[in-house]
């Protein structure tokens, strides 16, 4: 399967084809259950624990920008590498695949196809645009784009896809090195299980709201209600406590538009990736990360060398 073919399929697919892909990915999530190893990764609740070896391509918000997604997959050579025997490579998406870009259905089609082709290598995280119905980002244009693409069947495709969102993972942990999630630090978390099992509770009662919605701030101690209307702005103290709890050096997240495609916060301990271009953000650059997971990176400068801007 080459890249061109996947993208052409995404443009040409009908509602039956899309529904069949959703059902195949549902089956993959049925196999990837608690306590089970998926390849070399271990599943704890909805946290994926990955051993610190091999390569990882880490992608921030795509928001319906099919061109940027194609660029990242092409430049990173993910498909070729993933098809090579014994080549250890992960492709991690930090969530927010749709909305705010007109190719939202096509982007979901591509990422689900990648999951179907390489279930052990592709990790799909949940963003606030894949959140529960009553805590969903607004505007949420995906249902509109689905109807435009599939006519009346668009609402069925949307319903099935939104059920699938709730099975996406919450976080990735690379032991001793990185934690990856969509938005921010669950400030009251005191164990790894608090993160791994956050999906069990309604976001407003547990940690999921902060994971999906929060943003780091340089001017806040502890936390302050977010102007987004959900989650918090959180300070460096909250970040340090969380990184110590998990025994990792860096938090890698998406969620926030940045002009350069990436930014660091909290003394270089948080890296934000924003991997799409175009309206409504008009950022000059977008970026993703390509990492050798075995490297012992200590400073933001060392991590920054692996950021790919475009
Ligand atoms: Mn977001």
Boltz pocket constraint, residues with backbone or C-beta under 6 A from the ligand:
constraints:
  - pocket:
      binder: B
      contacts: [[A, 61], [A, 96], [A, 127], [A, 128], [A, 129], [A, 182], [A, 212], [A, 254], [A, 255], [A, 256]]
      max_distance: 6.0
